[in-house]
């Protein structure tokens, strides 16, 4: 997924399972301190999770 449609870089990848009830998110270029390494991508992922829309539109 991309944080914004016009971003040149891919922020990460989201895999879903069991009719989108479970998902695995990977944020590119981030270590174990994701909010420090990739703050925009982490905030976007958190907002998607809280709104129950982890997948890209």
PyMOL Python script that loads the backbone (N, CA, C, O; Angstrom):
from pymol import cmd

cmd.read_pdbstr("""\
ATOM      1  N   UNK A   1       0.834  -1.162   0.000  1.00  0.00           N
ATOM      2  CA  UNK A   1       0.000   0.000   0.000  1.00  0.00           C
ATOM      3  C   UNK A   1       0.878   1.224   0.000  1.00  0.00           C
ATOM      4  O   UNK A   1       2.065   1.152   0.319  1.00  0.00           O
ATOM      5  N   UNK A   2       0.284   2.365  -0.365  1.00  0.00           N
ATOM      6  CA  UNK A   2       0.968   3.649  -0.332  1.00  0.00           C
ATOM      7  C   UNK A   2       0.223   4.542   0.651  1.00  0.00           C
ATOM      8  O   UNK A   2      -0.997   4.449   0.781  1.00  0.00           O
ATOM      9  N   UNK A   3       0.960   5.409   1.343  1.00  0.00           N
ATOM     10  CA  UNK A   3       0.326   6.315   2.298  1.00  0.00           C
ATOM     11  C   UNK A   3      -0.627   7.247   1.562  1.00  0.00           C
ATOM     12  O   UNK A   3      -1.752   7.463   2.014  1.00  0.00           O
ATOM     13  N   UNK A   4      -0.195   7.798   0.443  1.00  0.00           N
ATOM     14  CA  UNK A   4      -1.032   8.648  -0.404  1.00  0.00           C
ATOM     15  C   UNK A   4      -0.917   8.133  -1.836  1.00  0.00           C
ATOM     16  O   UNK A   4       0.090   7.530  -2.208  1.00  0.00           O
ATOM     17  N   UNK A   5      -1.940   8.372  -2.623  1.00  0.00           N
ATOM     18  CA  UNK A   5      -1.949   7.864  -3.997  1.00  0.00           C
ATOM     19  C   UNK A   5      -0.797   8.409  -4.834  1.00  0.00           C
ATOM     20  O   UNK A   5      -0.311   7.727  -5.736  1.00  0.00           O
ATOM     21  N   UNK A   6      -0.359   9.626  -4.546  1.00  0.00           N
ATOM     22  CA  UNK A   6       0.703  10.227  -5.360  1.00  0.00           C
ATOM     23  C   UNK A   6       2.103   9.972  -4.807  1.00  0.00           C
ATOM     24  O   UNK A   6       3.072  10.520  -5.332  1.00  0.00           O
ATOM     25  N   UNK A   7       2.235   9.157  -3.763  1.00  0.00           N
ATOM     26  CA  UNK A   7       3.556   8.813  -3.228  1.00  0.00           C
ATOM     27  C   UNK A   7       4.305   7.910  -4.205  1.00  0.00           C
ATOM     28  O   UNK A   7       3.719   6.977  -4.755  1.00  0.00           O
ATOM     29  N   UNK A   8       5.596   8.178  -4.427  1.00  0.00           N
ATOM     30  CA  UNK A   8       6.356   7.322  -5.338  1.00  0.00           C
ATOM     31  C   UNK A   8       6.754   5.983  -4.715  1.00  0.00           C
ATOM     32  O   UNK A   8       6.989   5.014  -5.436  1.00  0.00           O
ATOM     33  N   UNK A   9       6.833   5.919  -3.383  1.00  0.00           N
ATOM     34  CA  UNK A   9       7.289   4.701  -2.711  1.00  0.00           C
ATOM     35  C   UNK A   9       6.135   3.900  -2.131  1.00  0.00           C
ATOM     36  O   UNK A   9       5.124   4.453  -1.700  1.00  0.00           O
ATOM     37  N   UNK A  10       6.309   2.594  -2.129  1.00  0.00           N
ATOM     38  CA  UNK A  10       5.360   1.703  -1.470  1.00  0.00           C
ATOM     39  C   UNK A  10       5.692   1.704   0.013  1.00  0.00           C
ATOM     40  O   UNK A  10       6.845   1.502   0.391  1.00  0.00           O
ATOM     41  N   UNK A  11       4.678   1.933   0.865  1.00  0.00           N
ATOM     42  CA  UNK A  11       4.901   1.990   2.313  1.00  0.00           C
ATOM     43  C   UNK A  11       5.081   0.596   2.893  1.00  0.00           C
ATOM     44  O   UNK A  11       5.866   0.401   3.821  1.00  0.00           O
ATOM     45  N   UNK A  12       4.356  -0.373   2.346  1.00  0.00           N
ATOM     46  CA  UNK A  12       4.451  -1.731   2.867  1.00  0.00           C
ATOM     47  C   UNK A  12       3.452  -2.645   2.189  1.00  0.00           C
ATOM     48  O   UNK A  12       2.916  -2.343   1.123  1.00  0.00           O
ATOM     49  N   UNK A  13       3.220  -3.772   2.840  1.00  0.00           N
ATOM     50  CA  UNK A  13       2.348  -4.796   2.268  1.00  0.00           C
ATOM     51  C   UNK A  13       1.366  -5.266   3.331  1.00  0.00           C
ATOM     52  O   UNK A  13       1.702  -5.341   4.512  1.00  0.00           O
ATOM     53  N   UNK A  14       0.150  -5.583   2.899  1.00  0.00           N
ATOM     54  CA  UNK A  14      -0.872  -6.085   3.816  1.00  0.00           C
ATOM     55  C   UNK A  14      -1.435  -7.372   3.235  1.00  0.00           C
ATOM     56  O   UNK A  14      -1.881  -7.403   2.088  1.00  0.00           O
ATOM     57  N   UNK A  15      -1.411  -8.433   4.035  1.00  0.00           N
ATOM     58  CA  UNK A  15      -2.020  -9.711   3.659  1.00  0.00           C
ATOM     59  C   UNK A  15      -3.227  -9.922   4.559  1.00  0.00           C
ATOM     60  O   UNK A  15      -3.166  -9.654   5.759  1.00  0.00           O
ATOM     61  N   UNK A  16      -4.319 -10.401   3.983  1.00  0.00           N
ATOM     62  CA  UNK A  16      -5.514 -10.665   4.785  1.00  0.00           C
ATOM     63  C   UNK A  16      -5.886 -12.139   4.692  1.00  0.00           C
ATOM     64  O   UNK A  16      -5.507 -12.837   3.752  1.00  0.00           O
ATOM     65  N   UNK A  17      -6.638 -12.592   5.694  1.00  0.00           N
ATOM     66  CA  UNK A  17      -7.092 -13.982   5.730  1.00  0.00           C
ATOM     67  C   UNK A  17      -8.434 -14.045   6.444  1.00  0.00           C
ATOM     68  O   UNK A  17      -8.821 -13.127   7.168  1.00  0.00           O
ATOM     69  N   UNK A  18      -9.124 -15.141   6.223  1.00  0.00           N
ATOM     70  CA  UNK A  18     -10.385 -15.416   6.912  1.00  0.00           C
ATOM     71  C   UNK A  18     -11.386 -14.279   6.716  1.00  0.00           C
ATOM     72  O   UNK A  18     -11.883 -13.700   7.683  1.00  0.00           O
ATOM     73  N   UNK A  19     -11.675 -13.968   5.447  1.00  0.00           N
ATOM     74  CA  UNK A  19     -12.631 -12.909   5.100  1.00  0.00           C
ATOM     75  C   UNK A  19     -12.261 -11.570   5.724  1.00  0.00           C
ATOM     76  O   UNK A  19     -13.121 -10.867   6.254  1.00  0.00           O
ATOM     77  N   UNK A  20     -11.003 -11.225   5.661  1.00  0.00           N
ATOM     78  CA  UNK A  20     -10.470  -9.950   6.165  1.00  0.00           C
ATOM     79  C   UNK A  20     -10.581  -9.783   7.676  1.00  0.00           C
ATOM     80  O   UNK A  20     -10.532  -8.658   8.173  1.00  0.00           O
ATOM     81  N   UNK A  21     -10.731 -10.877   8.414  1.00  0.00           N
ATOM     82  CA  UNK A  21     -10.791 -10.779   9.872  1.00  0.00           C
ATOM     83  C   UNK A  21      -9.400 -10.698  10.482  1.00  0.00           C
ATOM     84  O   UNK A  21      -9.235 -10.164  11.579  1.00  0.00           O
ATOM     85  N   UNK A  22      -8.403 -11.220   9.786  1.00  0.00           N
ATOM     86  CA  UNK A  22      -7.019 -11.188  10.248  1.00  0.00           C
ATOM     87  C   UNK A  22      -6.158 -10.558   9.165  1.00  0.00           C
ATOM     88  O   UNK A  22      -6.403 -10.744   7.973  1.00  0.00           O
ATOM     89  N   UNK A  23      -5.158  -9.816   9.589  1.00  0.00           N
ATOM     90  CA  UNK A  23      -4.235  -9.293   8.592  1.00  0.00           C
ATOM     91  C   UNK A  23      -2.832  -9.194   9.160  1.00  0.00           C
ATOM     92  O   UNK A  23      -2.622  -9.057  10.365  1.00  0.00           O
ATOM     93  N   UNK A  24      -1.882  -9.270   8.238  1.00  0.00           N
ATOM     94  CA  UNK A  24      -0.468  -9.147   8.561  1.00  0.00           C
ATOM     95  C   UNK A  24       0.058  -7.959   7.771  1.00  0.00           C
ATOM     96  O   UNK A  24      -0.048  -7.927   6.545  1.00  0.00           O
ATOM     97  N   UNK A  25       0.619  -6.995   8.462  1.00  0.00           N
ATOM     98  CA  UNK A  25       1.148  -5.803   7.802  1.00  0.00           C
ATOM     99  C   UNK A  25       2.661  -5.775   7.935  1.00  0.00           C
ATOM    100  O   UNK A  25       3.211  -6.065   8.998  1.00  0.00           O
ATOM    101  N   UNK A  26       3.321  -5.426   6.849  1.00  0.00           N
ATOM    102  CA  UNK A  26       4.765  -5.262   6.823  1.00  0.00           C
ATOM    103  C   UNK A  26       5.058  -3.857   6.329  1.00  0.00           C
ATOM    104  O   UNK A  26       4.597  -3.461   5.258  1.00  0.00           O
ATOM    105  N   UNK A  27       5.820  -3.105   7.103  1.00  0.00           N
ATOM    106  CA  UNK A  27       6.202  -1.757   6.700  1.00  0.00           C
ATOM    107  C   UNK A  27       7.644  -1.806   6.216  1.00  0.00           C
ATOM    108  O   UNK A  27       8.537  -2.267   6.927  1.00  0.00           O
ATOM    109  N   UNK A  28       7.855  -1.327   5.003  1.00  0.00           N
ATOM    110  CA  UNK A  28       9.185  -1.378   4.393  1.00  0.00           C
ATOM    111  C   UNK A  28      10.145  -0.416   5.079  1.00  0.00           C
ATOM    112  O   UNK A  28       9.746   0.634   5.582  1.00  0.00           O
ATOM    113  N   UNK A  29      11.416  -0.797   5.088  1.00  0.00           N
ATOM    114  CA  UNK A  29      12.508   0.025   5.620  1.00  0.00           C
ATOM    115  C   UNK A  29      12.310   0.424   7.078  1.00  0.00           C
ATOM    116  O   UNK A  29      12.658   1.536   7.474  1.00  0.00           O
ATOM    117  N   UNK A  30      11.756  -0.479   7.868  1.00  0.00           N
ATOM    118  CA  UNK A  30      11.561  -0.214   9.292  1.00  0.00           C
ATOM    119  C   UNK A  30      12.110  -1.377  10.103  1.00  0.00           C
ATOM    120  O   UNK A  30      11.990  -2.538   9.714  1.00  0.00           O
ATOM    121  N   UNK A  31      12.706  -1.047  11.222  1.00  0.00           N
ATOM    122  CA  UNK A  31      13.188  -2.064  12.146  1.00  0.00           C
ATOM    123  C   UNK A  31      12.153  -2.288  13.236  1.00  0.00           C
ATOM    124  O   UNK A  31      10.953  -2.171  12.992  1.00  0.00           O
ATOM    125  N   UNK A  32      12.615  -2.609  14.437  1.00  0.00           N
ATOM    126  CA  UNK A  32      11.673  -2.875  15.522  1.00  0.00           C
ATOM    127  C   UNK A  32      11.104  -1.589  16.120  1.00  0.00           C
ATOM    128  O   UNK A  32      10.177  -1.654  16.927  1.00  0.00           O
ATOM    129  N   UNK A  33      11.631  -0.432  15.749  1.00  0.00           N
ATOM    130  CA  UNK A  33      11.096   0.858  16.189  1.00  0.00           C
ATOM    131  C   UNK A  33      10.384   1.522  15.013  1.00  0.00           C
ATOM    132  O   UNK A  33      10.819   2.563  14.520  1.00  0.00           O
ATOM    133  N   UNK A  34       9.302   0.918  14.575  1.00  0.00           N
ATOM    134  CA  UNK A  34       8.602   1.368  13.370  1.00  0.00           C
ATOM    135  C   UNK A  34       8.168   2.830  13.462  1.00  0.00           C
ATOM    136  O   UNK A  34       8.378   3.562  12.495  1.00  0.00           O
ATOM    137  N   UNK A  35       7.573   3.303  14.568  1.00  0.00           N
ATOM    138  CA  UNK A  35       7.167   4.714  14.610  1.00  0.00           C
ATOM    139  C   UNK A  35       8.340   5.687  14.447  1.00  0.00           C
ATOM    140  O   UNK A  35       8.159   6.804  13.960  1.00  0.00           O
ATOM    141  N   UNK A  36       9.517   5.272  14.846  1.00  0.00           N
ATOM    142  CA  UNK A  36      10.701   6.113  14.690  1.00  0.00           C
ATOM    143  C   UNK A  36      11.252   6.022  13.264  1.00  0.00           C
ATOM    144  O   UNK A  36      11.662   7.030  12.691  1.00  0.00           O
ATOM    145  N   UNK A  37      11.260   4.823  12.699  1.00  0.00           N
ATOM    146  CA  UNK A  37      11.838   4.602  11.373  1.00  0.00           C
ATOM    147  C   UNK A  37      10.936   5.102  10.244  1.00  0.00           C
ATOM    148  O   UNK A  37      11.416   5.716   9.291  1.00  0.00           O
ATOM    149  N   UNK A  38       9.649   4.843  10.347  1.00  0.00           N
ATOM    150  CA  UNK A  38       8.689   5.190   9.289  1.00  0.00           C
ATOM    151  C   UNK A  38       7.421   5.789   9.918  1.00  0.00           C
ATOM    152  O   UNK A  38       6.385   5.125   9.945  1.00  0.00           O
ATOM    153  N   UNK A  39       7.482   7.023  10.421  1.00  0.00           N
ATOM    154  CA  UNK A  39       6.333   7.580  11.144  1.00  0.00           C
ATOM    155  C   UNK A  39       5.074   7.761  10.293  1.00  0.00           C
ATOM    156  O   UNK A  39       3.971   7.502  10.774  1.00  0.00           O
ATOM    157  N   UNK A  40       5.216   8.201   9.037  1.00  0.00           N
ATOM    158  CA  UNK A  40       4.022   8.399   8.190  1.00  0.00           C
ATOM    159  C   UNK A  40       3.324   7.078   7.907  1.00  0.00           C
ATOM    160  O   UNK A  40       2.099   6.984   7.995  1.00  0.00           O
ATOM    161  N   UNK A  41       4.097   6.066   7.571  1.00  0.00           N
ATOM    162  CA  UNK A  41       3.513   4.760   7.270  1.00  0.00           C
ATOM    163  C   UNK A  41       2.871   4.155   8.513  1.00  0.00           C
ATOM    164  O   UNK A  41       1.802   3.553   8.422  1.00  0.00           O
ATOM    165  N   UNK A  42       3.503   4.306   9.665  1.00  0.00           N
ATOM    166  CA  UNK A  42       2.949   3.755  10.901  1.00  0.00           C
ATOM    167  C   UNK A  42       1.640   4.434  11.268  1.00  0.00           C
ATOM    168  O   UNK A  42       0.684   3.762  11.657  1.00  0.00           O
ATOM    169  N   UNK A  43       1.580   5.758  11.151  1.00  0.00           N
ATOM    170  CA  UNK A  43       0.347   6.481  11.457  1.00  0.00           C
ATOM    171  C   UNK A  43      -0.765   6.067  10.501  1.00  0.00           C
ATOM    172  O   UNK A  43      -1.904   5.865  10.921  1.00  0.00           O
ATOM    173  N   UNK A  44      -0.440   5.941   9.227  1.00  0.00           N
ATOM    174  CA  UNK A  44      -1.439   5.525   8.246  1.00  0.00           C
ATOM    175  C   UNK A  44      -1.944   4.122   8.531  1.00  0.00           C
ATOM    176  O   UNK A  44      -3.144   3.866   8.436  1.00  0.00           O
ATOM    177  N   UNK A  45      -1.049   3.211   8.879  1.00  0.00           N
ATOM    178  CA  UNK A  45      -1.451   1.846   9.206  1.00  0.00           C
ATOM    179  C   UNK A  45      -2.327   1.827  10.453  1.00  0.00           C
ATOM    180  O   UNK A  45      -3.331   1.117  10.488  1.00  0.00           O
ATOM    181  N   UNK A  46      -1.969   2.584  11.457  1.00  0.00           N
ATOM    182  CA  UNK A  46      -2.765   2.649  12.683  1.00  0.00           C
ATOM    183  C   UNK A  46      -4.157   3.209  12.404  1.00  0.00           C
ATOM    184  O   UNK A  46      -5.145   2.699  12.932  1.00  0.00           O
ATOM    185  N   UNK A  47      -4.244   4.245  11.587  1.00  0.00           N
ATOM    186  CA  UNK A  47      -5.550   4.807  11.226  1.00  0.00           C
ATOM    187  C   UNK A  47      -6.386   3.792  10.454  1.00  0.00           C
ATOM    188  O   UNK A  47      -7.592   3.688  10.679  1.00  0.00           O
ATOM    189  N   UNK A  48      -5.760   3.044   9.545  1.00  0.00           N
ATOM    190  CA  UNK A  48      -6.487   2.012   8.807  1.00  0.00           C
ATOM    191  C   UNK A  48      -6.992   0.919   9.744  1.00  0.00           C
ATOM    192  O   UNK A  48      -8.123   0.454   9.605  1.00  0.00           O
ATOM    193  N   UNK A  49      -6.158   0.510  10.696  1.00  0.00           N
ATOM    194  CA  UNK A  49      -6.541  -0.533  11.639  1.00  0.00           C
ATOM    195  C   UNK A  49      -7.708  -0.073  12.509  1.00  0.00           C
ATOM    196  O   UNK A  49      -8.668  -0.820  12.699  1.00  0.00           O
ATOM    197  N   UNK A  50      -7.635   1.138  13.036  1.00  0.00           N
ATOM    198  CA  UNK A  50      -8.692   1.637  13.912  1.00  0.00           C
ATOM    199  C   UNK A  50     -10.009   1.856  13.178  1.00  0.00           C
ATOM    200  O   UNK A  50     -11.079   1.760  13.780  1.00  0.00           O
ATOM    201  N   UNK A  51      -9.940   2.148  11.888  1.00  0.00           N
ATOM    202  CA  UNK A  51     -11.167   2.326  11.108  1.00  0.00           C
ATOM    203  C   UNK A  51     -11.629   1.015  10.472  1.00  0.00           C
ATOM    204  O   UNK A  51     -12.586   1.001   9.699  1.00  0.00           O
ATOM    205  N   UNK A  52     -10.947  -0.087  10.799  1.00  0.00           N
ATOM    206  CA  UNK A  52     -11.269  -1.428  10.284  1.00  0.00           C
ATOM    207  C   UNK A  52     -11.180  -1.505   8.773  1.00  0.00           C
ATOM    208  O   UNK A  52     -11.951  -2.230   8.144  1.00  0.00           O
ATOM    209  N   UNK A  53     -10.250  -0.768   8.179  1.00  0.00           N
ATOM    210  CA  UNK A  53     -10.030  -0.810   6.738  1.00  0.00           C
ATOM    211  C   UNK A  53      -8.548  -0.997   6.454  1.00  0.00           C
ATOM    212  O   UNK A  53      -7.909  -0.085   5.929  1.00  0.00           O
ATOM    213  N   UNK A  54      -7.980  -2.161   6.788  1.00  0.00           N
ATOM    214  CA  UNK A  54      -6.546  -2.329   6.590  1.00  0.00           C
ATOM    215  C   UNK A  54      -6.110  -2.364   5.134  1.00  0.00           C
ATOM    216  O   UNK A  54      -4.972  -2.018   4.819  1.00  0.00           O
ATOM    217  N   UNK A  55      -7.009  -2.779   4.242  1.00  0.00           N
ATOM    218  CA  UNK A  55      -6.608  -2.895   2.843  1.00  0.00           C
ATOM    219  C   UNK A  55      -6.675  -1.549   2.146  1.00  0.00           C
ATOM    220  O   UNK A  55      -7.363  -0.633   2.595  1.00  0.00           O
ATOM    221  N   UNK A  56      -5.955  -1.445   1.051  1.00  0.00           N
ATOM    222  CA  UNK A  56      -6.000  -0.239   0.235  1.00  0.00           C
ATOM    223  C   UNK A  56      -7.357  -0.118  -0.423  1.00  0.00           C
ATOM    224  O   UNK A  56      -8.002  -1.125  -0.719  1.00  0.00           O
ATOM    225  N   UNK A  57      -7.799   1.124  -0.656  1.00  0.00           N
ATOM    226  CA  UNK A  57      -9.114   1.307  -1.309  1.00  0.00           C
ATOM    227  C   UNK A  57      -9.120   0.824  -2.733  1.00  0.00           C
ATOM    228  O   UNK A  57     -10.145   0.909  -3.409  1.00  0.00           O
TER     229      UNK A  57
END
""", "prot")
cmd.dss("prot")
cmd.show_as("cartoon", "prot")
cmd.util.cbc("prot")
cmd.orient("prot")
